[in-house]
């Protein structure tokens, strides 16, 4: 997939690849930490997202919701 997209798909949300489309990665394996799924119609992706980035001396990223802003005031990768 990375070769086809000509991008390193490291995170769950990859916006504006080639300015024509976006790629959202989700695991369909059992016992994953997020409950990402398609709704019953198969046309809406319910995406729990990803963890807060790990910062030195910061909280466990799995234990808190991702904040809207980083400690230096920049927006985090959050979707509304």
N, C-alpha and C positions, 0 to 999 in steps of 0.2 A: 504494500500500500504506500509506503514512504517513497518508493521509487516512482510509482505512478503519479503521486501528488507532488513529487519533487520538493518534499519538505520532510523535516524530522518531526514526526508526530509523537511528541513526548508527553503532552498534557491532554486532558480530556476534550478541551475545546480549542479548535484551531480555526480562527476566523479569517475570512477573506483570502483564501488561498488562490493566488492568481487573480484576485479581485472578482472571481466569478461564483465562488461557492465556499462553504465552510464544511469542516469535518468535525463531528462530535463522536468521540470514542466512548464506548460503554462495554463493560464486561457482561457476558451472559452466562458466566460460570456460576455454579452453585456456591453459596456461602461467601459471596463478595461483600465488601463493607458498605456498598451503596445500593440502594434499591432503585436503580435506574431501570425503566421499563417503558414499553409502548402501552398506551391506553387500550381499552377494549376495541376501539375502532382501528387501531394500528396506524393512526395518522398523527398522534400527538406523543412526543417523547417527554416522559416525566423524568427529569434529570436532577438528581440530588446534588450534583456538583462535585467539588473537590475540596480537600482540606485547606485550612489556613497554611501558608508557607511556614516552614520550620525556621525559627529564629533562635540564635544563641540566647540562653537564659529565658526563652519564651515558654509559653504553655505547650502541652502536648497537642499537636495539631488535630489529633483525632478526638480530643475532649472538648473542643470549642467550635462554635460556628465561625466561619471566615468573616473577619471584620470588613467594613466598607473601605477603610483606608489603612495603609501600612503605617508603621511608626513614624516615617518621615513625611506623612501627609499625602502620599500619592494613592490614587485609587487602586484597590486590589482587583483581581480578575473575577468579578462578580457579575451575574446577570440578573436583571430585573424583568 
